[in-house]
Amino acid sequence: MILFIFYGSILFFIIATALRVGKCVNAPLHLHWELYKGSSVYELREWWARTHSTFGEKLWSMILDILFLREFFHRNRKFWYFLYPFHIGIYLLILWHGRLLVSALTIPIGSAPIWDLVWGHFATALTFIGGVGILIKRIVDEDLKVYYPPIHYLKWIFLLLTILGGFYAVHFYFEDRMPADVMKLSLYPESPTASHVLFASVWLVYLPFSHVFQLFFRYYHYLRWDDVPNTRGGVIERRVRELLERPVTWSASHIQSGKRWREVASELQQTSLTESK
């Protein structure tokens, strides 16, 4: 049952993530506007005449933000001191699991290097210490507190318990046999690791629907750097024309269903011109 839940959660995570990514990428242009945060290039006068960022500049900016969380560093330095070790710990844990999987297939049983264990414990410690600091900051900081409902703190505690479960599973079950027993765990999970596997399964099911999902789109070109001007005959004009041909599916005092958005926009424009006269 544990294995069914674990591998099922992995499959669910992949499918749910792919569906959500496809839905967001194919969203109409007007829905993208709501995702802008902070300053935008559209605040500048004649922004379309300015030089736009190249792919290399965008890639370098993305690397700096992912590796160093520079926006948090500049906007909330005290929060960054906990947020940064937490994310570095997460990155190291992801790499560590990949290392364990490869090692389990290539290294003979009993010959696992000790630094694999040190790596795992160090990454876990960074993640846990950073996570505790983040939780405390979000509880005591009045500026941060307003953004998080009570359920958020329960989820964060659950995350810390998951990290502790991983430490328990590695240190008290794998001991010096790691990483050879990674494959054994995937086939016959023992009681010391069962709770950690179940906790991880819950996170895999939850993540595609959480606020963490915005990480997938933080650097999506048309959200972060949507500075392509709407030129005649361009891609944006073509997409807008396609949207204007869609039928109106709702009604209000100023809009009636049964028409296409092109007709509604034309009527609203005529009404505006008449009123201005």
C-alpha positions as CSV (number, residue, x, y, z in Angstrom):
1,M,0.0,0.0,0.0
2,I,2.8,2.4,0.9
3,L,4.6,1.7,-2.4
4,F,1.3,2.2,-4.3
5,I,0.7,5.6,-2.7
6,F,4.3,6.7,-3.2
7,Y,4.7,5.8,-6.9
8,G,1.1,6.9,-7.5
9,S,1.9,10.3,-6.0
10,I,4.9,10.6,-8.3
11,L,2.7,9.8,-11.4
12,F,0.0,12.2,-10.1
13,F,2.6,15.0,-9.6
14,I,3.9,14.6,-13.2
15,I,0.4,14.6,-14.7
16,A,-1.1,17.3,-12.6
17,T,1.9,19.6,-13.2
18,A,1.9,19.0,-16.9
19,L,-1.9,19.9,-17.0
20,R,-1.5,23.0,-15.0
21,V,1.5,24.2,-17.0
22,G,-0.4,23.6,-20.2
23,K,-3.4,25.5,-18.9
24,C,-1.4,28.5,-17.8
25,V,0.7,28.7,-21.0
26,N,-2.5,28.6,-23.1
27,A,-4.3,31.1,-21.0
28,P,-5.7,34.2,-22.9
29,L,-3.5,37.3,-22.9
30,H,-5.8,39.2,-20.6
31,L,-5.4,36.6,-17.8
32,H,-1.6,37.1,-17.8
33,W,-2.0,40.7,-16.8
34,E,-3.2,39.7,-13.3
35,L,0.1,37.9,-12.6
36,Y,2.3,41.0,-12.7
37,K,3.9,41.9,-9.4
38,G,5.6,45.2,-8.6
39,S,6.9,47.5,-11.3
40,S,6.4,46.7,-15.0
41,V,8.0,47.9,-18.2
42,Y,4.5,49.3,-19.1
43,E,5.0,52.1,-16.6
44,L,7.7,53.6,-18.8
45,R,6.8,56.2,-21.4
46,E,7.1,54.8,-25.0
47,W,8.4,51.5,-23.6
48,W,8.0,49.8,-27.0
49,A,10.8,52.0,-28.4
50,R,13.3,50.9,-25.8
51,T,15.8,48.1,-26.2
52,H,14.4,44.8,-24.9
53,S,16.4,42.2,-22.9
54,T,18.2,39.5,-24.9
55,F,17.8,35.8,-24.1
56,G,21.3,35.8,-22.5
57,E,20.4,38.7,-20.2
58,K,17.2,37.0,-19.2
59,L,19.0,33.7,-18.6
60,W,21.6,35.3,-16.4
61,S,19.0,37.2,-14.4
62,M,17.2,33.9,-13.9
63,I,20.3,32.2,-12.6
64,L,21.1,35.0,-10.2
65,D,17.5,34.9,-8.8
66,I,17.4,31.1,-8.4
67,L,20.9,30.7,-6.9
68,F,21.0,33.8,-4.7
69,L,17.4,34.9,-4.3
70,R,18.6,38.4,-4.9
71,E,15.2,40.0,-4.8
72,F,14.6,38.9,-1.3
73,F,18.2,40.0,-0.4
74,H,17.4,43.5,-1.5
75,R,13.8,43.7,-0.3
76,N,13.9,41.9,3.1
77,R,17.4,41.1,4.2
78,K,16.5,39.6,7.6
79,F,14.1,37.2,6.0
80,W,16.7,36.3,3.3
81,Y,19.1,35.1,6.0
82,F,16.7,32.1,6.7
83,L,15.2,31.8,3.2
84,Y,18.6,31.4,1.5
85,P,19.9,28.4,3.6
86,F,16.5,26.8,3.2
87,H,16.6,26.9,-0.6
88,I,20.2,25.9,-0.7
89,G,19.4,22.9,1.4
90,I,16.5,22.0,-0.9
91,Y,18.8,22.2,-3.9
92,L,21.4,20.0,-2.2
93,L,18.8,17.5,-1.2
94,I,17.5,17.2,-4.7
95,L,21.1,16.6,-6.0
96,W,21.7,14.2,-3.1
97,H,18.7,12.1,-4.0
98,G,19.9,11.9,-7.6
99,R,23.4,11.0,-6.4
100,L,21.9,8.2,-4.2
101,L,19.8,6.8,-7.1
102,V,22.9,6.6,-9.3
103,S,25.1,5.2,-6.6
104,A,22.5,2.6,-5.7
105,L,22.8,1.2,-9.2
106,T,26.5,1.4,-9.6
107,I,28.2,1.0,-6.1
108,P,28.5,-2.4,-4.5
109,I,26.7,-3.0,-1.2
110,G,28.9,-1.9,1.7
111,S,31.2,0.4,-0.3
112,A,29.2,3.6,0.0
113,P,31.5,6.6,0.8
114,I,30.9,8.3,4.1
115,W,30.6,11.7,2.5
116,D,27.2,10.6,1.1
117,L,25.9,10.5,4.6
118,V,27.6,13.8,5.5
119,W,26.1,15.4,2.4
120,G,22.6,14.3,3.3
121,H,22.8,15.4,6.9
122,F,24.4,18.8,6.0
123,A,21.6,19.5,3.4
124,T,18.9,18.4,5.8
125,A,20.4,20.6,8.6
126,L,20.4,23.6,6.3
127,T,16.8,23.0,5.2
128,F,15.6,22.5,8.7
129,I,17.3,25.5,10.3
130,G,16.2,27.7,7.4
131,G,12.7,26.3,7.6
132,V,12.4,27.0,11.4
133,G,13.7,30.5,10.9
134,I,11.2,31.2,8.1
135,L,8.3,29.9,10.2
136,I,9.3,32.1,13.2
137,K,9.7,35.2,10.9
138,R,6.3,34.6,9.4
139,I,4.8,34.4,12.9
140,V,6.4,37.4,14.5
141,D,6.9,39.7,11.5
142,E,3.8,41.9,11.1
143,D,4.6,42.7,7.5
144,L,4.8,39.0,6.6
145,K,2.0,37.8,8.8
146,V,-0.7,39.5,6.7
147,Y,0.1,37.3,3.7
148,Y,-0.4,33.9,5.3
149,P,-3.6,32.3,6.6
150,P,-3.5,30.0,9.6
151,I,-3.4,26.8,7.4
152,H,-0.1,28.0,6.0
153,Y,1.6,27.5,9.4
154,L,0.2,24.0,9.7
155,K,1.6,23.2,6.3
156,W,5.0,24.6,7.3
157,I,5.1,22.5,10.5
158,F,4.2,19.4,8.3
159,L,7.2,20.3,6.1
160,L,9.5,20.4,9.1
161,L,8.2,17.0,10.3
162,T,8.9,15.6,6.8
163,I,12.5,16.9,7.0
164,L,12.9,15.3,10.4
165,G,11.4,12.1,9.1
166,G,14.0,12.1,6.3
167,F,16.8,12.5,8.8
168,Y,15.4,9.7,11.0
169,A,15.1,7.4,8.0
170,V,18.7,8.0,6.8
171,H,20.5,8.0,10.1
172,F,18.8,5.2,11.9
173,Y,17.8,2.9,9.0
174,F,20.4,3.3,6.3
175,E,23.4,3.9,8.6
176,D,26.6,3.0,6.8
177,R,24.8,0.9,4.2
178,M,23.7,3.9,2.2
179,P,23.2,4.3,-0.7
180,A,22.9,0.6,-1.6
181,D,19.7,0.3,0.4
182,V,17.9,3.0,-1.6
183,M,16.8,0.4,-4.1
184,K,15.7,-1.8,-1.2
185,L,13.7,1.0,0.2
186,S,11.8,1.4,-3.1
187,L,10.9,-2.3,-3.0
188,Y,10.4,-3.0,0.7
189,P,10.0,0.1,2.9
190,E,10.7,-0.6,6.6
191,S,8.8,1.0,9.4
192,P,11.5,3.7,10.1
193,T,11.1,5.0,6.5
194,A,7.4,4.3,5.9
195,S,6.2,7.6,7.6
196,H,8.8,9.6,5.7
197,V,7.6,8.1,2.4
198,L,4.0,8.8,3.2
199,F,4.8,12.4,4.1
200,A,6.7,12.9,0.9
201,S,3.8,11.4,-1.0
202,V,1.4,14.0,0.5
203,W,3.7,16.8,-0.6
204,L,3.9,15.4,-4.2
205,V,0.1,15.4,-4.4
206,Y,-0.2,18.9,-2.9
207,L,2.6,20.8,-4.7
208,P,0.9,21.2,-8.1
209,F,-2.0,23.0,-6.4
210,S,0.0,25.1,-3.9
211,H,1.4,28.7,-4.1
212,V,4.8,27.1,-4.6
213,F,3.6,26.2,-8.1
214,Q,4.4,29.8,-9.2
215,L,8.0,28.7,-9.2
216,F,7.3,27.0,-12.5
217,F,6.2,30.3,-14.1
218,R,8.4,32.8,-12.3
219,Y,10.7,32.9,-15.3
220,Y,8.2,32.0,-18.0
221,H,9.0,34.4,-20.8
222,Y,5.5,35.9,-21.3
223,L,5.0,36.5,-17.6
224,R,8.4,37.8,-16.3
225,W,9.5,39.6,-19.5
226,D,6.3,40.3,-21.5
227,D,7.8,43.4,-23.1
228,V,7.0,42.5,-26.7
229,P,5.1,45.4,-28.3
230,N,1.8,44.7,-30.1
231,T,2.9,45.5,-33.7
232,R,0.7,45.3,-36.8
233,G,0.7,41.8,-38.2
234,G,2.6,40.4,-35.1
235,V,1.9,37.4,-32.9
236,I,0.1,39.4,-30.2
237,E,-2.2,41.0,-32.7
238,R,-3.1,37.6,-34.1
239,R,-3.8,36.2,-30.7
240,V,-6.0,39.2,-29.8
241,R,-8.0,38.8,-33.0
242,E,-8.6,35.2,-32.1
243,L,-9.8,36.1,-28.7
244,L,-12.1,38.8,-30.1
245,E,-13.9,36.1,-32.1
246,R,-14.8,34.1,-29.0
247,P,-18.4,34.3,-28.0
248,V,-19.5,36.1,-24.8
249,T,-20.6,33.5,-22.3
250,W,-21.9,35.8,-19.5
251,S,-24.1,38.9,-19.3
252,A,-24.4,42.1,-17.3
253,S,-26.1,45.4,-17.5
254,H,-23.5,46.6,-20.0
255,I,-22.8,43.3,-21.8
256,Q,-25.2,40.8,-23.3
257,S,-24.3,37.2,-24.1
258,G,-24.8,35.7,-27.6
259,K,-22.4,38.1,-29.3
260,R,-18.7,37.9,-30.0
261,W,-16.2,40.0,-28.1
262,R,-15.4,41.9,-31.3
263,E,-19.0,43.1,-31.5
264,V,-19.1,44.0,-27.8
265,A,-15.8,46.0,-28.1
266,S,-17.1,47.9,-31.1
267,E,-20.4,48.7,-29.4
268,L,-18.6,49.9,-26.3
269,Q,-16.3,52.1,-28.4
270,Q,-19.3,53.7,-30.2
271,T,-21.0,54.3,-26.9
272,S,-17.9,55.9,-25.4
273,L,-17.6,58.2,-28.5
274,T,-21.2,59.2,-28.3
275,E,-21.0,60.1,-24.6
276,S,-17.9,62.1,-25.2
277,K,-19.7,64.3,-27.7
